[in-house]
């Protein structure tokens, strides 16, 4: 998925935006309602947030591809760079740094200095195991699956839990080959 039209900043400019504070407060209200609906079962809420993110990612990739005129990336390393520099900038207004690659290039970290989802948020003691931003992990999983990359995604560091940065780990599980429903007759 190589962006053929500039960087995330160029693609971010024409995208319709909402007030970030409204977005943050709406997201927080949704998380709170999930906690109420699941009777404070934090693990169930974490699962639901990730699933919701997956469904968003499945749809978000269409908009990303349409607005960036992106071409297919050559490998997972290049894909991670596009997600960090273009995708996050386009949809969240932030960029990430790609770091901590494993030896075979199938696992890396996206390091976000700023996560607008957690602005104005403090986790009460009873919710310390809540993965408040896990929707982002689902978005990455859903979007990358639509471009034939099955990945796992999880938070390693979280500023809500006292860490300096937000670190999301991505692990490539499989590159799915395109299958065609017909065979060419020769």
Secondary structure as GFF3:
##gff-version 3
##sequence-region A 1 186
A	DSSP	alpha_helix	8	13	.	.	.	ID=ss1
A	DSSP	alpha_helix	20	37	.	.	.	ID=ss2
A	DSSP	alpha_helix	42	68	.	.	.	ID=ss3
A	DSSP	alpha_helix	76	82	.	.	.	ID=ss4
A	DSSP	pi_helix	83	87	.	.	.	ID=ss5
A	DSSP	alpha_helix	88	92	.	.	.	ID=ss6
A	DSSP	beta_strand	97	99	.	.	.	ID=ss7
A	DSSP	beta_strand	107	112	.	.	.	ID=ss8
A	DSSP	three_ten_helix	116	118	.	.	.	ID=ss9
A	DSSP	three_ten_helix	125	127	.	.	.	ID=ss10
A	DSSP	alpha_helix	134	146	.	.	.	ID=ss11
A	DSSP	beta_strand	149	157	.	.	.	ID=ss12
A	DSSP	three_ten_helix	159	161	.	.	.	ID=ss13
A	DSSP	beta_strand	166	175	.	.	.	ID=ss14
###
